[in-house]
């Protein structure tokens, strides 16, 4: 006959080369063998006795970290509901008001439930009768429990886990992993953002970027303000709409010291943002920096408009010279693909209106290479004189627009600040939109931007 199979009390120890199996009936002998083989004891007799004597409610008392006057009274396994219900009782009858700490007796008790971290595959639910005290000054108040925040329906530890899960996947996926409803997951996210905004320290931000972000189809936008520093780019404010009032709300929440500490604000040429910054930031008109990317975006559009008009005129004469050349004219000279350079050299040497517009575009790009505002201004004046005499209406239109904004274009020479860092955040925000398959509720969109890009302290206190 083979060896006797291990019983219910079997403990399995695995060594480096083989496994050793023994019954608890032979524990002393087996332990001596293990000590000889491994040089240490796995569990002392005193520890075995202590573990064997520990009841389930004593185990949860230690796991939950409860101290007087809160104690675990009972633990109930509910297989049908897939729950472990931990009943906690309070032994204290004299409490202080949560606001003024004045001592008073318990007015009444209310039964409440909190979701806790799972016990294996079972949900863990804490159940307790929470005391309510009656304060003459502050009225009826619930006593604060040790494991959850006020009015919360989840323990602090569960909310910390939920925040970690929500930060790396969509709300729907987090609901499946955490076994909570969509509204419960959204509530955790909203409380986390409210908690983070409340804890947000007041700081002086020298460099800011302002831009709008589409929230949905149509003219639905939010205004995004980001701070730029050595630590990176972080969303500092999100407001509904892209009107002047949208940005006014941000400036109004800053102190005078914070407003005076602003050195540069990068933005495009959207007039409501310009007016808001000029009205609230000290010397704001001199601190606005129009983003070079948006300037060149207008110039590229002008080049393309010239190409389209010229292509139609040439095609009417049977000339297909500009057929399929759209993207060649939009490349920067240094970014031109090597395979396209020979053909493009022929095109730009031809007597084409599009070639003249392209040369004006490339010359304008050199404006942002200057570090001196005086030299940059001279460069622009030469370029502007050439542009308005070019007989290219789209280019002349852009030139006049830039001349009207020249003061805030030249501020780049000093600050070297662009909206590039915020454009990177916009890509991340667009990823949130794709992950959520769009947002019907603009406030939830704002909450998600703060949650993922706001650099906030989201976790509940321990």
Secondary structure, DSSP 8 states (H G I E B T S, - for coil): -------TT-EEEE-SS-EEEE-GGGHHHHHHHHHHHHSS-SS-HHHHHHHHH--HHHHHHHHHT--TTEEEEEEEEETTTTEEEEEEEE---EEE-TTT--EEEEEEEEEEEEEEEEETTEEEEEEEEEEEEEETTTEEEE---SSS-TT-SB-HHHHHHHHHHHTTS-HHHHHHHHT--HHHHHHHHHHHHHHHHHH------SEEEEEEEEEETTTEEEEEEEEEETTEEEEEEEEESSSHHHHHHHHHTS-HHHHHT--EEEE-S-HHHHHHHHHHSTTHHHHEEE-HHHHHHHHHHHHHHHHHHHHHHHHHTT--TTTT-HHHHHS-GGG--HHHHHHHHHHHHSS-HHHHHHHHHHHHHGGGG-S-HHHHHHHHHHHHHHHHTS--HHHHHHHHHHHHTHHHHHTHHHH---SHHHHHHHHHHHHHHHHHT--S-HHHHHHHHHHHHS----S---
